[in-house]
Amino acid sequence: MEIILQDSSVKSISKDIDFAYHKENLVYNNETIEILKPIQIKGKVNVLQGVAELKLSVSTRLRHVCSRCLEPFEVDLDLMVDEKVSKDEQEDESVITLEEGDALDIRDVVMNNIYLALPLKVLCKEDCKGLCQDCGKNLNEGQCNCTHEEVDPRLSALKDMFKEV
């Protein structure tokens, strides 16, 4: 959905927003995040003197892959978008300036906010134990049968020296 900011310096515009944006996947940190439900966008856009003020609520459902145990899991994403956008350079630093043209695409603003809301490391749960470094078993499902020797990594090369003796 686009809003033209060209003639808005003359008049004020107020518009209620309620639509669903269908997108299949996001690519974030070289990983694909599947969007399970359409991105639902509701709220209000007010344009006054060439500045569009967006107050939107955004909701969707995402399927991530856990960074520790590599298991897929689903999570709801609900966020609020509160931004000001202008086609002209503004003195106020909180106002975002459009790069090109006079049209503000609300989907672009929403997608930028979704990317900002995603965590750097995605975990299926706060206390995810991850995978065993030796056998690769998911430690959330139970302990593995590996024997884990605590070796200082700086001395690990010395450990292999005495195997031949």
C-alpha positions as a Python dict, from the first residue, in 0.01 Angstrom:
ca = {
    (1, 'M'): (0, 0, 0),
    (2, 'E'): (145, 333, -105),
    (3, 'I'): (77, 686, 13),
    (4, 'I'): (174, 975, -213),
    (5, 'L'): (342, 1258, -19),
    (6, 'Q'): (354, 1494, -320),
    (7, 'D'): (43, 1706, -253),
    (8, 'S'): (34, 1652, 121),
    (9, 'S'): (214, 1979, 198),
    (10, 'V'): (-105, 2161, 100),
    (11, 'K'): (-358, 1950, 290),
    (12, 'S'): (-369, 1704, 573),
    (13, 'I'): (-466, 1343, 515),
    (14, 'S'): (-576, 1085, 770),
    (15, 'K'): (-622, 722, 668),
    (16, 'D'): (-710, 407, 859),
    (17, 'I'): (-499, 110, 755),
    (18, 'D'): (-611, -254, 771),
    (19, 'F'): (-464, -504, 527),
    (20, 'A'): (-268, -829, 507),
    (21, 'Y'): (65, -850, 330),
    (22, 'H'): (150, -1190, 182),
    (23, 'K'): (521, -1270, 179),
    (24, 'E'): (669, -1620, 177),
    (25, 'N'): (1011, -1587, 339),
    (26, 'L'): (1258, -1350, 498),
    (27, 'V'): (1633, -1388, 465),
    (28, 'Y'): (1810, -1272, 781),
    (29, 'N'): (2173, -1347, 875),
    (30, 'N'): (2194, -1581, 573),
    (31, 'E'): (1908, -1791, 711),
    (32, 'T'): (1560, -1828, 566),
    (33, 'I'): (1273, -1750, 800),
    (34, 'E'): (939, -1882, 682),
    (35, 'I'): (634, -1657, 725),
    (36, 'L'): (345, -1887, 822),
    (37, 'K'): (65, -1628, 841),
    (38, 'P'): (17, -1317, 626),
    (39, 'I'): (157, -1004, 788),
    (40, 'Q'): (-147, -827, 934),
    (41, 'I'): (-110, -446, 942),
    (42, 'K'): (-359, -223, 1126),
    (43, 'G'): (-341, 135, 1235),
    (44, 'K'): (-352, 492, 1119),
    (45, 'V'): (-148, 716, 890),
    (46, 'N'): (-166, 1092, 929),
    (47, 'V'): (3, 1317, 673),
    (48, 'L'): (48, 1682, 765),
    (49, 'Q'): (277, 1934, 589),
    (50, 'G'): (459, 1664, 394),
    (51, 'V'): (533, 1442, 695),
    (52, 'A'): (359, 1106, 726),
    (53, 'E'): (314, 978, 1081),
    (54, 'L'): (256, 602, 1094),
    (55, 'K'): (113, 433, 1401),
    (56, 'L'): (65, 68, 1311),
    (57, 'S'): (34, -268, 1482),
    (58, 'V'): (190, -561, 1298),
    (59, 'S'): (136, -930, 1365),
    (60, 'T'): (241, -1253, 1197),
    (61, 'R'): (373, -1603, 1275),
    (62, 'L'): (729, -1707, 1185),
    (63, 'R'): (913, -2040, 1164),
    (64, 'H'): (1275, -2009, 1276),
    (65, 'V'): (1555, -2262, 1313),
    (66, 'C'): (1720, -2256, 1657),
    (67, 'S'): (2081, -2137, 1651),
    (68, 'R'): (2187, -2394, 1913),
    (69, 'C'): (1993, -2716, 1849),
    (70, 'L'): (1898, -2657, 1481),
    (71, 'E'): (1536, -2757, 1546),
    (72, 'P'): (1259, -2561, 1370),
    (73, 'F'): (1011, -2378, 1593),
    (74, 'E'): (728, -2129, 1551),
    (75, 'V'): (686, -1792, 1719),
    (76, 'D'): (429, -1512, 1701),
    (77, 'L'): (564, -1169, 1616),
    (78, 'D'): (367, -868, 1737),
    (79, 'L'): (513, -521, 1716),
    (80, 'M'): (417, -157, 1706),
    (81, 'V'): (543, 76, 1434),
    (82, 'D'): (563, 444, 1526),
    (83, 'E'): (755, 637, 1261),
    (84, 'K'): (755, 967, 1078),
    (85, 'V'): (850, 980, 710),
    (86, 'S'): (897, 1277, 476),
    (87, 'K'): (992, 1322, 111),
    (88, 'D'): (1198, 1631, 203),
    (89, 'E'): (1496, 1661, 434),
    (90, 'Q'): (1382, 1757, 787),
    (91, 'E'): (1569, 1916, 1077),
    (92, 'D'): (1409, 1667, 1315),
    (93, 'E'): (1631, 1356, 1326),
    (94, 'S'): (1339, 1131, 1416),
    (95, 'V'): (1185, 1189, 1070),
    (96, 'I'): (1299, 942, 803),
    (97, 'T'): (1355, 1088, 455),
    (98, 'L'): (1240, 897, 146),
    (99, 'E'): (1532, 806, -79),
    (100, 'E'): (1349, 843, -410),
    (101, 'G'): (1011, 962, -531),
    (102, 'D'): (702, 1084, -355),
    (103, 'A'): (543, 750, -268),
    (104, 'L'): (570, 595, 77),
    (105, 'D'): (525, 218, 64),
    (106, 'I'): (393, 107, 402),
    (107, 'R'): (509, -249, 336),
    (108, 'D'): (872, -131, 322),
    (109, 'V'): (839, 47, 656),
    (110, 'V'): (680, -263, 811),
    (111, 'M'): (946, -499, 671),
    (112, 'N'): (1225, -275, 805),
    (113, 'N'): (1066, -286, 1150),
    (114, 'I'): (1029, -665, 1134),
    (115, 'Y'): (1399, -703, 1051),
    (116, 'L'): (1487, -472, 1341),
    (117, 'A'): (1271, -680, 1577),
    (118, 'L'): (1444, -1010, 1493),
    (119, 'P'): (1709, -1126, 1742),
    (120, 'L'): (2069, -1184, 1634),
    (121, 'K'): (2068, -1536, 1780),
    (122, 'V'): (1734, -1717, 1753),
    (123, 'L'): (1673, -1970, 2031),
    (124, 'C'): (1384, -2215, 2059),
    (125, 'K'): (1381, -2156, 2435),
    (126, 'E'): (1588, -1950, 2674),
    (127, 'D'): (1769, -2251, 2824),
    (128, 'C'): (1832, -2446, 2500),
    (129, 'K'): (2123, -2687, 2557),
    (130, 'G'): (2216, -2719, 2190),
    (131, 'L'): (2398, -3011, 2028),
    (132, 'C'): (2675, -3231, 2164),
    (133, 'Q'): (3002, -3117, 2008),
    (134, 'D'): (3123, -3476, 1973),
    (135, 'C'): (2826, -3682, 1851),
    (136, 'G'): (2574, -3413, 1748),
    (137, 'K'): (2286, -3535, 1967),
    (138, 'N'): (2025, -3276, 2065),
    (139, 'L'): (2092, -3230, 2438),
    (140, 'N'): (1738, -3100, 2495),
    (141, 'E'): (1617, -3457, 2434),
    (142, 'G'): (1856, -3610, 2688),
    (143, 'Q'): (2221, -3668, 2766),
    (144, 'C'): (2447, -3839, 2516),
    (145, 'N'): (2693, -4121, 2595),
    (146, 'C'): (3004, -3924, 2510),
    (147, 'T'): (3279, -3876, 2766),
    (148, 'H'): (3358, -3510, 2789),
    (149, 'E'): (3706, -3421, 2905),
    (150, 'E'): (3755, -3061, 3002),
    (151, 'V'): (4079, -2966, 2824),
    (152, 'D'): (4214, -2616, 2812),
    (153, 'P'): (4208, -2530, 2437),
    (154, 'R'): (4555, -2378, 2466),
    (155, 'L'): (4693, -2716, 2573),
    (156, 'S'): (4488, -2941, 2343),
    (157, 'A'): (4784, -2996, 2107),
    (158, 'L'): (4984, -3149, 2396),
    (159, 'K'): (4707, -3404, 2462),
    (160, 'D'): (4769, -3573, 2127),
    (161, 'M'): (5149, -3587, 2175),
    (162, 'F'): (5134, -3857, 2440),
    (163, 'K'): (4903, -4093, 2248),
    (164, 'E'): (5201, -4239, 2060),
    (165, 'V'): (5398, -4325, 2377),
}
